[in-house]
Amino acid sequence: MKLEQDMPKLTTKEELAHYHAPTMVIAGNKDVFFPDNSVKDAAREIFSNLIKYKSYDMGHFPSEKYLLKIHQDIAEFLKEHY
């Protein structure tokens, strides 16, 4: 088995031009890699159908404390929009 070690390819705004599905973006306000305010601004600019933006008091990797809440928020969003 070979594990991919490269960073994921960044998707461009042009590649998302025809993406119109209801979208929810989740961020952590203590994330040093993707700061909350930058993620929120970029999401608003890129996703034409940004329905919900959730920010939690966490870093890049959620703690178990937030995993259940995030799971519940995602399930609610999917039930409402899909």
GUDOLO-704743 format. One line per 5 residues: their letters; for each residue x, y, z of N, C-alpha, C. Coordinates in Angstrom, 2 decimals, padded with zeros to 5 digits. Example, Ala and Ser with C-alpha at 12.3 -4.5 7.8 and 13.67 -1.06 7.14 Angstrom:
as = 013.19 -005.69 007.80 012.30 -004.50 007.80 013.20 -003.30 007.80 ~ 012.85 -002.25 007.08 013.67 -001.06 007.14 012.90 000.03 007.87
This chain:
mkleq = 000.84 -001.16 000.00 000.00 000.00 000.00 000.90 001.23 000.00 ~ 000.51 002.24 -000.79 001.26 003.48 -000.86 000.37 004.61 -000.32 ~ 000.88 005.35 000.63 000.15 006.49 001.18 000.55 007.75 000.43 ~ -000.44 008.55 000.10 -000.16 009.83 -000.55 000.40 010.78 000.49 ~ 001.52 011.40 000.20 002.16 012.27 001.17 002.13 013.74 000.77
dmpkl = 001.64 014.03 -000.41 001.56 015.41 -000.85 000.33 016.07 -000.24 ~ 000.39 017.37 -000.14 -000.77 018.13 000.34 -001.89 017.97 -000.69 ~ -003.14 018.03 -000.23 -004.24 017.98 -001.20 -004.16 019.16 -002.16 ~ -004.57 018.93 -003.38 -004.59 019.99 -004.40 -005.60 021.06 -003.98 ~ -005.21 022.29 -004.06 -006.13 023.37 -003.75 -007.08 023.57 -004.92
ttkee = -008.35 023.64 -004.61 -009.37 023.87 -005.63 -009.42 025.35 -005.94 ~ -009.54 025.68 -007.20 -009.59 027.09 -007.59 -011.02 027.60 -007.63 ~ -011.17 028.90 -007.57 -012.48 029.53 -007.65 -013.15 029.17 -008.97 ~ -012.37 029.11 -010.03 -012.91 028.78 -011.35 -013.49 027.35 -011.37 ~ -012.82 026.42 -010.68 -013.31 025.04 -010.63 -014.63 024.94 -009.88
lahyh = -014.89 025.90 -009.01 -016.14 025.89 -008.24 -017.23 026.78 -008.85 ~ -016.98 027.34 -010.00 -017.92 028.28 -010.61 -019.30 027.67 -010.85 ~ -019.36 026.39 -011.12 -020.65 025.74 -011.40 -021.16 024.92 -010.23 ~ -020.57 025.13 -009.07 -020.99 024.44 -007.85 -022.03 025.31 -007.16 ~ -023.25 024.81 -007.04 -024.33 025.62 -006.47 -025.08 024.91 -005.35
aptmv = -024.55 023.82 -004.84 -025.22 023.08 -003.78 -025.18 023.88 -002.48 ~ -026.20 023.72 -001.64 -026.16 024.37 -000.33 -024.88 023.97 000.40 ~ -024.19 024.95 000.96 -022.87 024.70 001.53 -022.78 025.18 002.98 ~ -022.14 024.35 003.78 -021.84 024.70 005.17 -020.33 024.62 005.34 ~ -019.73 025.64 005.93 -018.30 025.67 006.17 -018.07 025.69 007.68
iagnk = -017.14 024.86 008.13 -016.81 024.75 009.54 -015.36 025.19 009.74 ~ -015.13 025.99 010.78 -013.78 026.47 011.07 -013.55 026.50 012.57 ~ -012.29 026.63 012.93 -011.92 026.79 014.33 -011.30 028.15 014.54 ~ -011.77 028.86 015.56 -011.24 030.21 015.76 -009.84 030.23 016.36 ~ -009.29 029.06 016.65 -007.90 028.97 017.12 -007.02 028.21 016.12
dvffp = -007.50 028.05 014.90 -006.77 027.31 013.87 -005.63 028.18 013.35 ~ -004.40 027.70 013.53 -003.24 028.48 013.08 -002.97 028.31 011.58 ~ -003.52 027.25 010.97 -003.31 027.01 009.55 -004.32 027.76 008.70 ~ -005.57 027.77 009.13 -006.66 028.43 008.40 -007.43 029.30 009.38 ~ -006.96 030.52 009.63 -007.61 031.40 010.62 -009.08 031.63 010.28
dnsvk = -009.89 031.61 011.31 -011.34 031.73 011.20 -011.78 032.90 010.32 ~ -011.24 034.09 010.56 -011.69 035.25 009.78 -011.32 035.12 008.30 ~ -010.18 034.52 007.99 -009.80 034.32 006.59 -010.69 033.28 005.91 ~ -011.00 032.21 006.63 -011.87 031.18 006.08 -013.25 031.75 005.79 ~ -013.78 032.51 006.73 -015.12 033.09 006.55 -015.17 034.02 005.34
daare = -014.20 034.89 005.22 -014.15 035.82 004.08 -014.03 035.06 002.76 ~ -013.14 034.06 002.72 -012.94 033.28 001.49 -014.20 032.49 001.15 ~ -014.85 031.90 002.14 -016.07 031.12 001.89 -017.16 032.00 001.29 ~ -017.33 033.19 001.83 -018.35 034.11 001.29 -018.06 034.48 -000.16 ~ -016.78 034.64 -000.46 -016.38 035.02 -001.82 -016.51 033.86 -002.81
ifsnl = -016.17 032.66 -002.37 -016.10 031.51 -003.28 -017.43 030.80 -003.47 ~ -018.17 030.57 -002.40 -019.40 029.77 -002.49 -020.62 030.67 -002.67 ~ -021.26 030.52 -003.82 -022.44 031.34 -004.11 -023.63 030.94 -003.25 ~ -023.61 029.73 -002.73 -024.73 029.26 -001.92 -024.27 028.86 -000.53 ~ -023.51 029.74 000.11 -023.08 029.51 001.48 -024.28 029.73 002.39
ikyks = -024.81 028.64 002.91 -026.00 028.70 003.74 -025.64 028.91 005.20 ~ -024.58 028.23 005.65 -024.24 028.28 007.07 -022.73 028.27 007.24 ~ -022.28 029.10 008.15 -020.87 029.16 008.54 -020.82 028.95 010.05 ~ -020.08 027.92 010.48 -019.97 027.62 011.91 -018.51 027.72 012.33 ~ -018.28 028.43 013.42 -016.95 028.54 013.97 -017.00 028.04 015.41
ydmgh = -016.05 027.19 015.76 -016.00 026.62 017.09 -014.73 027.06 017.79 ~ -014.74 027.03 019.11 -013.59 027.43 019.92 -012.58 026.29 019.95 ~ -011.91 026.07 018.81 -010.99 024.95 018.65 -009.91 025.33 017.65 ~ -008.88 024.49 017.59 -007.81 024.67 016.61 -008.12 023.91 015.34 ~ -007.07 023.49 014.64 -007.22 022.81 013.36 -007.88 021.44 013.50
fpsek = -007.56 020.75 014.59 -008.14 019.43 014.84 -009.10 019.52 016.01 ~ -010.38 019.18 015.79 -011.35 019.30 016.88 -011.08 018.28 017.99 ~ -011.33 018.72 019.20 -011.23 017.81 020.34 -012.51 016.97 020.39 ~ -012.49 015.94 021.20 -013.69 015.11 021.33 -014.87 015.94 021.81 ~ -014.59 016.97 022.58 -015.64 017.86 023.07 -016.45 018.45 021.92
yllki = -015.78 018.78 020.83 -016.47 019.42 019.70 -016.93 018.43 018.63 ~ -016.39 017.23 018.62 -016.78 016.27 017.57 -018.28 015.98 017.58 ~ -018.87 015.77 018.75 -020.30 015.49 018.83 -021.11 016.69 018.35 ~ -020.73 017.90 018.77 -021.45 019.11 018.35 -021.33 019.30 016.84 ~ -020.16 019.12 016.29 -019.97 019.26 014.85 -020.81 018.23 014.11
hqdia = -020.79 016.99 014.59 -021.61 015.93 013.99 -023.08 016.32 013.99 ~ -023.58 016.82 015.10 -024.98 017.23 015.21 -025.30 018.38 014.25 ~ -024.40 019.35 014.17 -024.62 020.49 013.27 -024.63 020.06 011.80 ~ -023.74 019.15 011.43 -023.70 018.64 010.06 -024.96 017.85 009.75 ~ -025.37 016.98 010.67 -026.59 016.18 010.47 -027.82 017.08 010.30
eflke = -027.91 018.12 011.12 -029.02 019.06 011.02 -029.01 019.78 009.67 ~ -027.84 020.22 009.25 -027.71 020.91 007.95 -028.12 019.98 006.81 ~ -027.64 018.76 006.83 -027.97 017.81 005.76 -029.46 017.47 005.74 ~ -030.04 017.32 006.90 -031.48 017.02 006.98 -032.31 018.18 006.42 ~ -031.87 019.37 006.70 -032.59 020.58 006.27 -032.41 020.87 004.78
hy = -031.25 020.58 004.22 -030.95 021.02 002.86 -030.80 019.91 001.82 ~ -030.83 018.66 002.27 -030.65 017.58 001.28 -031.72 016.54 001.43
